[in-house]
Structure formats: structure tokens, C-alpha cells
Amino acid sequence: MKQSIFEIIENTEIALNVFKMSLNGDTADIRAGQFVNIKLEGLYLRRPISVCNVENDILTIIYKVVGNGTDKMKAMTAGQKLDILTGLGNGYDLSLSGENPVLLGGGVGVPPMYMLAKELIAQGKRVTAILGFNKKEEVFFEEEFKALGAETIVTTADGSYGVKGFVTDALKNIDYTYFYTCGPEPMLRAIYKATDTNGQFSFERRMGCGFGACMGCSCKTITGNKRICKEGPVIKKEDIIWED
Amino acid sequence: MGRLSVNLCGIELDNPIIPASGTFGFGYEFNEYYDINKLGTFSFKGTTKEPRFGNPTPRIAETPSGMLNAVGLQNPGVEKVISEELPKLKECFHKPVMANISGFSIDEYTYVCEKLDKEEQVGWLEVNISCPNVHGGGMSFGTDYKCAAEVTKAVKAVTTKPVIMKLSPNVTDIVSIAKACEDAGADAISLINTVMSMRIDLRTKKPLLKNVTGGLSGPAVFPLAVRMVYQVAKAVNVPVIGLGGVSSAEDVIELMLAGATAVEVGAANLVEPYACMNIIDSLPEVMDKYGINNLTDIIGGAL
């Protein structure tokens, strides 16, 4: 964990209610699958947001406006400064990917797949990305994944763009050695049931601190209790215990 | 003795700053961020006889100027605390630590206290009697003065270390409970634990916490802490440890004026990992500003 001040470079709407924010600051040691925790004026708890990408000193995050915190964030402009904790969570384990991993992102679960795809492709892996959305207006980052060199499939639940259905519908038709995923929990559960291949899931929870102190985000796993913010958010398929 | 030092039940603290139980794990995790030996001491994660996962999630919610938690005493159980957590702490922390203890019956309290009494590094036992759902007619130990006294007496019988009774603010007469603990042999009183509260999600129209209710902490409860510390400090002769929403050196001084000998910092650690360090570093300057030479001089200054 590192606490530092970042300066906003850009903050733009890239899809319906979805914003991309780029920030300049100390990005050392940020790994794919980790998150940052942002202090916002007037709100007590920090806001945990997944890392979309790091390029030199530039951190990119993508967030959907869903509540008080993200509502404040969307109004921010270039030049504003933010107090951010970085390097939080375990991140994805890239060593298990095999030669042809598939990455499945759902909604704002898509962003963490971007840095992961970039790093896997840099290692010479043949990456397939399945990006799931509800409808056409919510689709983002298709071109960005293609530009990395990932085989990119977009699904929409209402069929208004790409493959009609869920990411699991697209998953049926491809071959892969391993999977990585992030998205809403119903999607994660569907993927868990849909495949016999091993993989890693990234979970979301309401957090207090985001760095392991409060035990607010604990979950039970096969290998004992884990804090989503510290021993997670990425949990291997074989460790997962689904709670009701 | 420095300007910041205070004496808590016969043990000298370099400064009065104590991270509160439940916001600081078993300490060694925070040693990655700063040298925890700079603290007065800290109160470790509430420990029970059996291992506990705690309540289902979500068990954290935000409030104006604070937060709710319904973690429910997640901890590995006293045996593992002794065999796994305390050895890790010993490697990086070279001061007496405050052991925080919870239970669901008097037997559990005494069982855990007896075990932790034998641990050399434990300087004080802080006994949390503000935990709901304990046996005794569904009434929590900390909201009935007879039960509070009963736990105090039972714990005192199994330890020679100073016993600090940690009180709940969810009562109509805090003074009678504090006095009952003092009369039963408590060496100090700490207060306040969190304030029972709840929030409802307008979208789902259901409580935000799976547990329905949770404990409110953060700056929202600070004035309540000042009032209760003041009332208790006026009524008892044992030291009082003040806590509840403390976030700054000014807050520390205010609670000490209200009668606190030492001050615990809770929720602030969760939003500002360096909160305790920042408070300790800024204390001398704030003391200068208000013409305070030594912190011991101001304890109970407003009484």
C-alpha cells in the first residue's frame, strides 16, 4: 500500500454513465487486478475502484456512476488532486494462464481485464477477451482490446450489439487454457457453473478501509477466511465457497 | 518523561495515542506502513474463546461523518491469537500491548482473560462488555450495571494485570455502570464503544447491513464521547480512556480535558492509515498553540 496525491488529467464519459479518469502520480508497484482507494471530500469512507491500466506515471480507472461517491467523481475536472491509496489487493496471478487464456469482463468488470490482457499479450499469450454489457449504449473499450491484439468478442444481454446473450454464451464457442474474470456476482456464478477449466475470479464487496484493517469485507474460502481487500479481490476457482 | 507521556495503570506510555480494537488487527500488519513502536500502545482485535467469522456481509456502511460496522468480532480464537498472532507482534512491537477480550458468557470472559494473563507482552486487559446477544436474559453485559460488575469481578479474580472495562454508550445512565465496574475492582474504564444505529438503502428498500443494525463510529460520535467521558471521569477515581470519533490532536486534547488519561483512535485508522502517526506528530505544535506544556497537566482540566 502506498498513499500519494494524484492529479486528474482527464475525466470523460465513454459510455452511458461510465467514465474514464486518467491521473498522474506515483504508479510504482501497481499490478493487474489490484484496486485503488480514493478519498473524496465530504465523504467519510474512501472509494475502492479497480485499476484499468498503468502506463508510466499515468493511472487509468473506469467507473460507473452508481452512488454518492461516483457522482462526485464525475464532476471532477483536469488539474484537481486526489488522495489515493494504491497497490491494494493481491491482483491476478499471470503464471497460471497457459498459452490461450480467456478474459471475461462484465460491465465495470471490463476495466481490470485491460491491464491483464496487455501484460499477458506482452508475455506472448494468445488472449481472447469477452466483454459483456446490458445494451449497446453501455459498450466501451472494444477497440482498445482489439488494439492490444486480443481476440475480442462483445456480448449484450438485449442483443443490441455484438453477440446476443451473456459472456457465458460466447464462452461456449471458444477454446481456452485458463480464464480470468471480473463482473457482477451473478455473472461470476454463471461462469463458475459453465466451465470445468480453472481460473481466477475478482470479487467486489463493500469495504471499510481497503487495506486489511477492519475485516469488513471478509469471505469464507476453502483455504480459510479471506479479506477481499487484502487476500483478494482475486480468488482462485478451487478456493471459492459461494454464500447465499 | 516527555511532554506527551502519560501513566496508564502504572505503565508509562510515551504518548496517550492507542489505536482502538478492531481497527488495527494484531498490529504487525500496520508495521508495514509505519513503526508501530511510536504509538503509546494499541488494543488488539477483539478476541473470543472460539474462532469467529462474524456477521454476513455487507457489514460496513457509510454515514454522514462516520460509518457503521457490524463485523461481529471476527477473530481466530484465543488459542491461535496466542500461538500465531502474538509471536508475529513480538518481533516488531517492543512495548506492552492492550489485549481486547469479548465473550458470550462469564465463563468465556474468564477463560480468555486467564489465557492472555499469562502472555508477557500483554500489559492490560481491555474487556469489551458492549457486545449484544450475550447470555443473561438477552441483556448485554454492558447495559446493566449488575452484569457489568459481575464480569469485572470474575475477570479480576483470574488476572493480576490491570483490567480496563470498555463500556457501551447505548445506555441511559453511563455513570452507574462505570461506578459499578469501579466498585467491582476495575482498574480503568474505556468509553465509548460504537453507537447502535442503522441505515436503509432507498433502492432496495432494505437495511444496508445484512445484520440490520451496526455500530456508528467516526467524527459523528465525538461529541457523545466527550460528554460521556466527562460524566464518567467526574464520577470515578480510576483512569478513563476516551475514544469515539477521535481524528486529530485537537480531539485528543479535548477528550483529555474531559477527563481522559489516554485516548484511543478507531475509525480514523480506516480512512487514513497514518492517522495515529499524524496525530502524534502534530500534538507538540497544537499543545504549544494552546499553552500546554505537558499532557498530564490537562487530564480532567475541564471537570
Interface residues (C-beta under 8 A of the other chain):
Chain A: M1 Q3 K39 L43 Y44 L45 R46 N68 L85 R205 R206 M207 G208 C209 F211 G212 A213 C214 M215 G216 C217 S218 C219 K220 N225 E243
Chain B: G22 T23 F24 G25 E29 F30 E32 Y33 K45 F53 G54 P56 T57 P58 R59 I60 A61 E62 T63 P64 S65 G66 M67 N69 V71 Q74 G218 P219 A267 N269 L270 V271 P273 Y274
